[in-house]
Amino acid sequence: MDVEVQLTPEQEAAHRAAAEQLARDNAALRAAAAREVESHNASAVIAGREHWMVITVPEKPVAGAPMVLYFNRNQSEKLKWVVGAVGTGGGRVESSCGGQRGGNVRGRREVV
């Protein structure tokens, strides 16, 4: 059973203002993530995390924004010895969060 909710004009205005602010906040987060991807130094990002299997830039990916994923193949028992596995071409995968779910992540790919 569908229930229709009637908002007062004040509630509608508040809802619209909140939605607009959320859109601005999300745009700012995406822009900041894009700047971080463009300006990051891989050596600095990886320093101290050499034992990690996966490192992302930004560390907390943002939906709809670009990201970089570094995969340390040597930390994976399954992929350590596989030629052509993720990470053999420098280990960097440029991606964008919020895309379609992909198969194997190789090269430039949308990652969810």
C-alpha positions as CSV (number, residue, x, y, z in Angstrom):
1,M,0.0,0.0,0.0
2,D,1.5,3.4,-1.1
3,V,1.1,6.2,1.3
4,E,1.4,9.7,0.0
5,V,3.0,12.2,2.4
6,Q,2.1,15.9,2.0
7,L,4.8,18.3,3.0
8,T,4.1,21.8,4.1
9,P,5.7,24.6,2.0
10,E,8.3,25.1,4.8
11,Q,9.2,21.4,4.8
12,E,9.5,21.4,1.0
13,A,11.8,24.4,1.2
14,A,13.9,22.8,3.9
15,H,14.1,19.5,2.0
16,R,15.1,21.3,-1.2
17,A,17.8,23.3,0.6
18,A,19.2,20.2,2.3
19,A,19.3,18.4,-1.1
20,E,21.1,21.4,-2.7
21,Q,23.6,21.5,0.2
22,L,24.2,17.7,-0.2
23,A,24.9,18.1,-3.9
24,R,27.4,21.0,-3.2
25,D,29.1,18.9,-0.5
26,N,29.3,15.8,-2.8
27,A,30.7,18.0,-5.6
28,A,33.4,19.4,-3.3
29,L,34.3,15.8,-2.1
30,R,34.6,14.7,-5.8
31,A,36.8,17.7,-6.7
32,A,39.0,17.2,-3.7
33,A,39.4,13.5,-4.6
34,A,40.3,14.4,-8.2
35,R,42.9,16.9,-7.0
36,E,44.4,14.3,-4.7
37,V,44.6,11.7,-7.6
38,E,46.3,14.3,-9.9
39,S,48.8,15.5,-7.3
40,H,49.8,12.5,-5.3
41,N,53.3,11.1,-5.2
42,A,53.2,7.3,-5.4
43,S,56.4,6.8,-3.4
44,A,55.0,8.9,-0.6
45,V,51.7,7.1,-0.6
46,I,53.3,3.7,-0.5
47,A,56.0,4.6,2.1
48,G,55.3,2.6,5.3
49,R,52.6,0.5,3.6
50,E,54.8,-1.8,1.6
51,H,53.2,-4.8,3.3
52,W,49.7,-3.7,2.4
53,M,47.9,-5.6,-0.4
54,V,45.8,-2.7,-1.6
55,I,46.3,1.1,-1.3
56,T,43.9,3.6,-2.7
57,V,44.2,7.3,-3.5
58,P,42.3,8.9,-1.9
59,E,42.4,6.6,1.0
60,K,38.6,6.7,1.3
61,P,37.3,6.6,-2.3
62,V,34.5,9.0,-3.2
63,A,31.5,7.8,-5.3
64,G,31.7,9.3,-8.8
65,A,35.3,10.6,-8.3
66,P,38.5,9.3,-9.9
67,M,40.8,7.1,-7.8
68,V,44.0,5.2,-8.1
69,L,44.4,1.7,-6.7
70,Y,47.9,0.2,-6.0
71,F,47.9,-3.5,-5.8
72,N,50.9,-5.3,-4.2
73,R,50.9,-8.7,-6.0
74,N,53.6,-10.0,-3.6
75,Q,51.1,-9.9,-0.7
76,S,48.7,-12.2,-2.5
77,E,49.4,-15.9,-2.2
78,K,47.1,-16.6,-5.2
79,L,48.5,-13.9,-7.5
80,K,52.2,-13.7,-6.4
81,W,53.5,-16.0,-9.1
82,V,50.9,-15.3,-11.8
83,V,52.3,-13.6,-14.8
84,G,50.0,-11.0,-16.2
85,A,48.0,-10.6,-13.0
86,V,46.9,-7.2,-11.6
87,G,49.9,-5.2,-10.7
88,T,52.4,-6.4,-13.2
89,G,52.3,-3.2,-15.2
90,G,53.5,-1.0,-12.4
91,G,50.7,-1.8,-10.0
92,R,48.6,1.3,-10.7
93,V,45.0,1.0,-11.8
94,E,43.2,4.3,-12.5
95,S,39.5,4.1,-11.7
96,S,36.4,5.9,-10.8
97,C,34.1,4.8,-8.0
98,G,30.4,4.3,-8.6
99,G,30.7,2.8,-12.1
100,Q,29.5,-0.6,-13.3
101,R,30.8,-3.7,-11.6
102,G,33.8,-4.9,-13.7
103,G,35.4,-8.3,-14.0
104,N,39.1,-8.5,-13.5
105,V,40.6,-5.1,-12.7
106,R,43.3,-4.5,-15.4
107,G,44.2,-1.1,-16.8
108,R,41.7,1.7,-16.6
109,R,38.4,0.4,-15.2
110,E,35.4,1.5,-13.4
111,V,35.4,0.1,-9.8
112,V,32.5,-0.3,-7.4
